[in-house]
Amino acid sequence: MKALGSGGKLLIGLGDSFTSGGGSQSYPHVAAGLLNWQVRNYAVGGSTTNNILTQLIYAAHTAILPATTHVVITIGGNDLHGLSSLVNIAKLNITLFEQQAASFKPTLVSTYQRIKGAVRPETKIYALPYVDFVSVGNKIPYEAESHRVLKALNNCVRNAAADANIGYIDSVISSFLGHEMYSVDPYIDNFNHPTNALHPNLKGYAKIGEVVAAYLQAN
């Protein structure tokens, strides 16, 4: 990968499978590689906001936090079961889900504030929304409703980030444009994938990493 920049920067990843996925090819690793930064990823698949403290404690034990200059985090999807609900969306009350997502904001704000309290005041923290990977063109039933679920979840993340006074990388949402589920060249594994359903594939994590790197370089 060609580096976009350099300097004594350290990026750490926190959160759920959208941050941890891909292992050494996760989006924090891709972004750091492009920027020529150091990186550590403490995210764990399946995590909820309750698990962020454990991730921060582990990072503290490795003496990383005092040197951290940037934090990226994707979290909240497992708390609200937003992504898993897409599998049985026919049974989901979309209006109720939108209300639940909006009421979840204080929990996310507290989570972001906990991260702020664990790192240096000058450390930059960025919340990431969930990429809109749903197919377009009515390739799946309840396509419009699926988009509404992701929008509700991401509105919560956006509003919580604003209230916590941290960054928010909005451009992640549309980063799979033209490469959604069931497209010719999808960046996401579909409902039938045996181990990675509704999660980015390696192309997807690379794309998110590119978007994050470009944003971090500009900000």
Secondary structure, 3 states (H helix, E strand, C coil): CCCCCCCCCEEEEEECHHHHCCHHHCHHHHHHHHHCCEEEECCCCCCCHHHHHHHHHHHHHCCCHHHCCEEEEECCHHHHCCCHHHHHHHHCCHHHHHHHHHHCHHHHHHHHHHHHHHCCCCCEEEECCCCCCCCCCCCCCCHHHHHHHHHHHHHHHHHHHHHHCCEECHHHCCCCCCCCCCCCCCCECCCCCCCCCCCECHHHHHHHHHHHHHHHHHC
